[in-house]
Amino acid sequence: IRKITWRIKAERYQSQRAHP
């Protein structure tokens, strides 16, 4: 199981939201 997948996804998602 990869429990870091959601972590990387969340990090990339917030990163894109940081600069609209």
C-alpha positions as CSV (number, residue, x, y, z in Angstrom):
1,I,0.0,0.0,0.0
2,R,1.3,3.5,-0.8
3,K,0.2,6.0,2.0
4,I,2.4,8.6,0.5
5,T,0.5,8.8,-2.7
6,W,-2.3,10.9,-1.2
7,R,0.4,13.0,0.5
8,I,2.2,13.9,-2.7
9,K,-1.2,14.5,-4.4
10,A,-2.3,16.9,-1.6
11,E,1.1,18.7,-1.7
12,R,0.8,19.2,-5.5
13,Y,-2.8,20.2,-5.3
14,Q,-2.1,22.8,-2.6
15,S,0.9,24.0,-4.6
16,Q,-1.3,24.7,-7.6
17,R,-3.9,26.5,-5.4
18,A,-1.1,28.7,-3.9
19,H,-0.7,30.5,-7.3
20,P,-4.0,30.8,-9.1
